Structures are given as C-alpha cells and as structure tokens.
Amino acid sequence: MTNAPVTAARPARKDLIKAFVASLSGTSLEWYDFAAYSVASALVFGQLFFPSHDPLSGTLLAFSTYAVGYVSRPLGGFVFGRLGDVLGRKQVLVITLLITGIATVLIGLLPTHDQVGSLGAVLLVVLRFAQGVGIGGEWGGAVLLSSEYGSEKHRGFWASAAQIGPPAATCSPTACSPRSPPA
C-alpha cells in the first residue's frame, strides 16, 4: 500500500466561471442592500421608527440599527464557516443569501412606530442582526468557494470575486460613469 497523495480533478472552466459569478453576484446583492439601508437610515428610518425623539436623535438611533448589521457579521462568519465545512459551501451560500434576502423583505414590510409603537424598532434591530449574520456567513463562504475552485496558480484571481462585489454594489450609474467635462 502506498501513501501517494490524492489529487482532486480540476474543475472545468465553466465551473470556475460559475463560482466566480455566484460569489460576485452574491456579495454585490448583499452589499447593495447595506448601501440602500444606509440611505434609508439617513432619510426615513428615524421618522418611521423613532418619531418620539428629536430629528437628530431619531437619525442617530436609525444609524445605530445600521451598525447592528456590522456588529453581527463576525458571528455569521463563525457559524456559517463551520456549517460550510459540514454541509458544503454551496448549500450554506444559498442559506445565507436567503437569510439576508428574507430579512430585507421583512424590513420593507415592518410596521412603523405609529402602527405598533416600539415593537417596530425592536423588530428592525432583530432583522438587521439577521442581515449581518447572513452577510458575514456569505462573504467568507464566497471567498472560499471561488478560491477552492481556482487553480493554485490563479487562486487569488478567482477569490477576488467576493472583493469586487461590495464596490460593484455601491457603484451607481452616475457615480461610476465617466463624467463629461463642465461646459
């Protein structure tokens, strides 16, 4: 019996591209959601969920719910990193995208302070926490999935998909298009 190393079959280029696109689109969608939430925090969430405070305090409270999404990300990376090892990265990526997507839809459907009082703000914080956990789990899984598909020589390129996602998500047509010089 020999102890020869086991070599895995190299994935087809089509599979590499699918993993790259999946990582890029997943992180783009999730970070677009974070960008949209930041705008909503600045413009309307203070009035909708914290109207009993002065406008500045309401806006600051709305931004604190925004921060909850960032604080919960490491937990998502920890939990879903382990689940990715156990269940498989593709399954976990789907789960994390669903968590973030469902939380996003539910935030859009939340009753406001005028409808349910402080319960609306509490639900907003819980859903932001869920979004952060989903993004924390998705990002690490996306990097690993795309890097594992890549060859050793080009692994960094394939893993870059998850890093391209956040700026691609926040790149609006007006912000990222070439501007014509002023007349």
Summary of the structure (lengths in Angstrom):
residues: 183
radius of gyration: 20.1
end to end distance: 78.4
largest distance: 78.4
contacts: 564
relative contact order: 0.18
helix: 80%
strand: 0%
